[in-house]
Amino acid sequence: MEVCYQLPVLPLDRPVPKHVLSRRGAISFSSSSSLFGAPDPRQLSQRRGAISYDSSDQTALYIRMLGACVVFKQLFARDVRVRSQVGFEPERRSSHPYLCIDFRTLHARLGCGSPSASSGTERRVHRLLSFQRYLHSSRLLRGITQQIPLPILDEDYSGQARCMLEKVGNWNFDIFLFDKLTNGNSLITLTFHLLNQYGLVELFQLDMVKLWRFLVLVQEDYHNDNPYHNSVHAADVTQAMFCFLQEPMLAKSLTSYDILLGLLAAATHDLDHPGVNQPFLIKTDHYLATLYRNTSVLENHHWKSAVGLLRETGLFSHLPTEDSLNMERDLGSLILATDISRQNDYLSRFRTHLDQDNLCLSSASHRHFVLQMALKCADICNPCRPWELSKQWSEKVTEEFFQQGDIEKKHKLEVSPLCDRETNTVGNIQIGFMTYVAEPLFAEWARFSDTRLSQTMLGHMGLNKASWGGLQQEQTPASEEAEPSAAAATDSAAAAAATGSSSKEIPQGSRES
């Protein structure tokens, strides 16, 4: 049985919504397949679905997915992803069988009991809409006529997003606002803009369709159900990485290859993050922990997932094989450096280089090591942002910790440090993190790059730490009774993260400077 759907017309100058750009089927272009006839089976991908493009009709795409036929009218002739609205849901690469838990719906269940399927769908739909579109749809449901045409409002939002991109190098850049202005596509829009701004698309002769498709898949593979490790965090890290790349010490030394590598690593550094930490994967005998021998489990997975998307989209397929393999290896070396359990290893090496004053940025290995440190700083720069932004990030990461703790309690597992919402507070966790992890790292970075930005970051961190301390003092007496034990647990956990013992086995892709 075949069912045909007529979808709304999409403006050519707008990013394709995420409910259209999906991983449900593979795409192949064919000049010989008939528009409404079945394509040649030999031309179809080995995946669950395939899309063929008919050259005789430039405005139509024919899609056949497991008995579902969907015709899109007036879509631009480019490589797109389409989620089939009928049939079964293919198993995603990002499904995580921890103790038979469905993590795709877990966060919603924890937050509000057992919501109905319709309410879950409603939340997902709202996430895909800009504020104006959400307001417009809700007014229509209430029978209220929209006075201002919707396209004008959307154009206004696009204009504001473009204005924000003009100040993308500002440390006060509000990534939350930018994500709203781009209709939830902050990672795609920001990364694409930065690659263009550096002229990397032309320099490396990147295919625009492949690049766009790669960025779409990267953004989609982040779990937006995660309060913290989602695509907005990746966009924030990418913007911070750009700020560091603009620093005089780096700007005058880094090559175009280094810049491309740094931006791609920032965009993919937490790809397909499940919202739980490495100890959780190990104690639940997750297959990823076994695959990577309990060593930098998440970071290896982020790296391999990024490599998978690079190969799937063929973004570097035009380069010599050796060059593309070197790119993949160096990308992994940067992503693996974000493993917080190896923080002390990198910090000690960085401090030694600065003490001996032997960092030579004309050396490729030393430039790569500086890129590793820059990405580490970008990854945990939230305490260095202005209070309005830093506070939001602190609450989000703490909520993700607490959600993991709720899962562990539910399944009678030992609750991980910092993950018990009954004995920890946002303030305690943040003060411990700043003291043992962030401050030592950014102090050394300021030694390396003593600029206005470095001093601004240290200043913000000091103010934010004082603000959390003030909020802690305003806690209710009942909360204050539990504060000493919470503070002790927080301090010990943060210290363990900052001085975690290095693995006997060096993670794959590591490079020595």
N, C-alpha and C positions, 0 to 999 in steps of 0.2 A: 504493500500500500504506500502510495506517495502522497505527501501533504505539501501544499505550496503555501508560502507565507509572503506577504508583501510588506517589507520593512520601510520605515520612514526614510525620506531622502536625507543624506548626510551632506553638509556643506563641504566643499572641496578644501577649504582653508582651515578646517578644524581637525584636531586629532581624533582618531576613531575611538569611540567610547570603549571602556574595558570590557563591557558585556558583549561587544562585537569582536574585539581583539582577544581571542582565547586560544587555548592549546588543544581544543577538542579534536582537531583534524589537521592533517597535513595538506599542503597545497602544491599543485603542480600546474604549470601553464602548458597548454597544448593548442597548436594552431589547426589541428586536424579534427578535434572532437566537435560534434554537433552540439548546438546550444541546448536543445531539449531532448537530445538523444543520449543514450548511455555512452560514456567515454570508453575508449579502449582499455580493458582491464590491465594490459601491460603497462599503461601509462600511469596507473594509480600507485600511490605510495603504499608501502607495506604496513603503514599505520592504520588506525581505525577508520579514517575517512580520507577523502581526497577532494580537491577542488581543481577543476580544469577551466581554462580561460579560452574563450572562443574569439579568434581574431576578427571574425566577420561582424561582431557586435561589440563595439568598444564600451558599451554602457551596461553590460550584463555579465554576471558570473553564475556559472552553473555549479551546484554543490550536490553531491550525492553522499549521504552519510548513513549507512546502515538502514536503508529504507526511507530516509527522510530527504525530501527534495526542497531546497530553499533557493528562491530566486531573488537576487538583490538587483534592484534597478538603480541606475545613475550612481553607481559606486565607481570611484576612480580605479583605473586599471593598474593596481599595484598588489603586491603580495600581502594578503591580509589573513587574519585568523578569525574563524567563526565558530561560536559555540552552538552546537546542535541543541535545539529546544525540545526535541523529542527523542525517544529511545532511552537507552541506559546511560549512566554517567561512567565514562571510562575511568579506570584507576589512574589517579594522578601520580606523577613522580614524587609529589610532596606529601603523600599520605603517610602517616607515621603510626605503625601498629604497636604503640606502647601499651602493653597489657590489654590489648583489644580496645583501646580508647580511641574514639574518633575525634581527633584534635581539630578537625575542621569546624565542629560545632561545640567543642568543649567550653570555650571561653564564654559563649553566650549562655550556656547552661549554668555555669558557675555564677554568672552575674545575676541571673534573674530566675533561677529555678528551672522549669521546663517549659520554655515558651513554645508556642505552636509553630508549626512549619511556616505558616503564612507570615507570622511576625518576624521570623528569621529572614525570610525572603524580602520582606519590606525593608529591614535594616540594610540588607545588601544593596537593594535598589537605591536607597537614599545615599549610600556611600558613593555611588557612581554619578550622582547628580550634583551639579553646581548649586550654590545657594539659590540663585534665581530660578533655576529649573525646579528645584524642590519646592520653592515658594509658589511657583506657577502651578505645579501639579496639585499641591495641597489646596490652593484656592479653587482650582477647577473642581476638585472633589467636593468642596463646600458650596459650589454653585456661584462663586464670586468671579466676575469677569476681570481678567487682567487688563489694566488700563494701558500699560506700556508694552509694546510688542516685545516678545521674548528675545528675538535676535538682537535687538538693540542692547538689551541688558547683557547678553552674552558677549557682544562686541566690546562693551564697556569693560567687562571682566578681562577679556583678552588684552585690551589696551593697558589695563593696570598691570597685568602679568608682564607685558613687554617693558613697562616702565620699571618694574622691579628688577628685571634682568639687566637693565642698564647700571644697576648698583649691586650686581651680584658679588662683587669683591668687598662689600661692606660687611664687617664682622657682626653688625646688628641685623643682618638679613633675616627676615621672619619667614622661615620655611613653612610654618603652619598656614600663614596667610597665602603664601605662594601656592601651596597645595590646593587651597580652595579656589584660587583664581584660575588654576589650570585644570579644574574639574577632576582633581585627584591624580593628575598625570605629572606631578612635580619632578619625578626622577627622569622620565623621558624627556620632558621639556628642558630641564636644566642641563642634563648631560649632552643632549644634542646641541644646545646653544654653546656650551663651553668647547666642544669639539670643533664647532664652526668658528668660534671666536679665535681659536689658536690656529686655524687653517689646516687642521689635521685631516679633514675629510679629503681635501684636494691633495695634500702632501702625500698621504698614504693611498690615494686613489680608492677610497672606500666607496662601495656602491651604496647609494642613498637608500634604496629599498631594503637592502640587507641590513644596513645600519639601523634603520627605523624598526625593522622587524626584530632585530636583536634587542634593542632597548625596550620594546614592548614586552618581549618575553622575559627579560630581566625583571621589569617592574611587576609582571604578573606572578613571577615565581617567589616574590616576597609575600608573606602571609599577613594580610592586613587585619586579620583577627588578632594578631599579636599587638599588645598595647605599645610595645617599644620597638622590637626588631621587625620593622615593616619598611615599606618603600619610602616613607617620609624620612625615616632615620637614614636610609641610604642616600637620599637626596641631600640631607643635612650634612652628612659626612663628605659628600662630593663637593658641596659648596665650601666647606671648611678646607678641604684639600686644595681647592682652587686658591683660597686665600693664602695658604702656605706656599703654593707654587709661585705666587706673585711676590714673595719676599725677596729682597735684593740678592741674598746669598744663593738662592735657588734660581731665580729668574735669569741671572747672568751665566749660570753654569749648566742647567739642565738642557738636554737635547729634546727634540720633538718626540723621539721615541720614549724618553723618560716621562714626558708630559702625558702622552697617550696612555702609557702604562699606568701612571698614577691615577688618572681620571677613571679608567676602566676598573682598576682595583677598588677604588672608592665606591663606585656604583655597584659592584658585585660582591663586596667584602662579607656581607651577611646573607648571601643568596640562599633562599629556601630554608631560612632559620626556623626551627620548629617551635620556638618560644620557651624552650627548656634548656638547661645548661648541660655541660659534658658529664658531670657526676651523675645526673639523672639518667643519661643514656647508658652509662656504664652499669649502674646498679639495676637497671631494668633489662640488661642484656640485649640492648638494641643492636640490630645488625650493623649499623654504622660504627658502633664502638668496636665490634668484632672486626669489621673490614679494615679500620685504621688502627687496630691494636691499641685502643684506648689512648692514642696520642694525637693531640690537636684534632679531635674527632670532628667538631663542627667546622673548624677552619678548613680542614681537608675536604669536607663535603661542599663548603661554599666554593672552594677552588674548582673542584671537579664539576660542579654544576655549571659554573661559568664557562669552563672549557667545553662542556657539552653543548651549551648554547652557541658558543663561537663556531663549533663545528657544524651544528645543525643549520645555522643560518649561512655558513660559508663566508663570514665577514672577512676573513683573511685568506680565503682560498686562492686569491690571485697572487699571493706572495709565495716566494720559494718555500718549500716544505721546511727547510732548516730554520728559516726566519719565523715562520708561524709557530714552530715547536719551541723556539727560544722565547717567543712572546708568551706562550702558555706557561712555560716553566717560570719565567720572571713574574708573571701574574700570580702564580701560586706562591712564590717567595714573599711577595708583598702581603697577600691575604693571610698567610700563615703567621706573619709577624704580629697580627692582631690578637693572637692567643694570649689572654691575660695571665695564664699560668706561667708564661715565659717572660713576663714583664721584667723581672729582675735581670734576666740574661741580657736582654737588649739594652736596658738602662745602664748596666755595668759596662758594656762595650761602648756605649755612647759616651759615658762619663770618662772612660779611659782615653778615648780619642780626643776629647776636649782637654783633658789634663795634659796630654802629650802634644797637643796642638798639631796633630798629624793627619787631620782630615783633608784630603786633597780631592776636590771636586772635579778635577780633570781626569780622575780615575773612574772608570765605569763602575767598579765594585763599590767605591766609596759613595758615588752618587746614588747607587741602588740602596745602600744602607741608610742614607739620609732620607730617601723616599720611604723606606720602611718606618723610620721614626716619625716622619710627617704623617703617614697613614695612621700610626698608633695614636698620635696626638689628635688627629681629626676624628678618630673613632670614639674617643672619650672626652671630647672637648665640651660636652654639655655643661659641666660646672664652670666653664670659662665664658659662657654666654651671658648676656644681660639677664637680670633676675627674672623678668617676665617670661623669657624663653627657657632659661635654665630650670625654673620651678616646674614648668610643664613637663620637661623631659624627666626630671627627677621623679615626679609622680607616676609617669608612664612606666619607667623601668622598674620602680618599686612594685607597681601593680602586677607587672609580669612576674616578678619574683614571688609575690604572694599567690598568684594563680598557680604557679608550680607547687608551692607549699600546700595549697588546697588539694591538688591532685594527689600529692604524696600522703596527706592525711586520709583522703578518701580510700586509698588503696593500702592503707596501713604500712606505708614505707617510712623510713626515717626522714624527717623533714630536713632539707638542706639548709645550711647557714644562710641567713638573711631572708629566708622564704616563709617564715612563720609570722603571719600578720598579727598574732596575739602578743608576741614578744619583741617585735621590731617596729620602728616608726620610720617614716620617710626621712625625717631630720637626722636620726641616728645613723642610718645607712649612708646618707650623703656626706655627713661630716667625716665618718670613717673612710669613705672612698676618697674624699679630697685629701685627707691627711696622709694616707698610706699609698695611694695610687696616683692621683692626679697631680698633686703638688710636686713630688719628686720629679715626675716626667717633664712637666712644663717649666720647672726651674732649670733643668738641663737644656731644654729647648731654647729658653731665653738666653742661656750662655752661648749657645750656638748662633742664634739669630736675635741679637739684642736690638729689637726694633720697637716702634710704637705699638705694633700689633701684639708683640709678646708681652709688653708691659700692660697693655689693655687687658689681655687674657688673665694675667696674674692678678690685676686689680679687681676684675669681676669675680674671680674665684675667692679672693679674700672677703669681698662684700657678701657673696652668696653664702659662704661658710658662716659669717657672722649673722646673716639673716636666719639661717636654719637654727643656729644656736639660740637666737632670740625667740623663735617659734617654739623651740623645745622648752624654754623657760615658762612659756605661757600655757603649757599643757595642764590639764586638770590634775588634781592631787592623785586621783586613781591611776592615771597614766604615769605620773612621776614615780609611783611605787615600783612599777615594772621597769623604769628607765635604767637603773644600774645594770641589771642583768642584760637588758637589750643592748646597752652601750658596750658592755664587755664582749658580747657575742659579735656585735658589729665590728669592733676593733680587731678581734682575733681573726674574723673571716676576711676583713679587708687586708690585714697584714699577711695572711696566708696567700691571698691573691697576688699581693705585691711582691712577696718573696718566695713564691711557689718554687718548689724544686724543679730544676730543669729535667726534661726527659732524658733517659739514657740514649734513646734513639732520636737523632735529629729528624724532624718532620721532613717529608718529601718536599723538594723544591727549595730548601733553604740555601742561602748563599752566604759565604763568609766574606767579610770585608778585610 
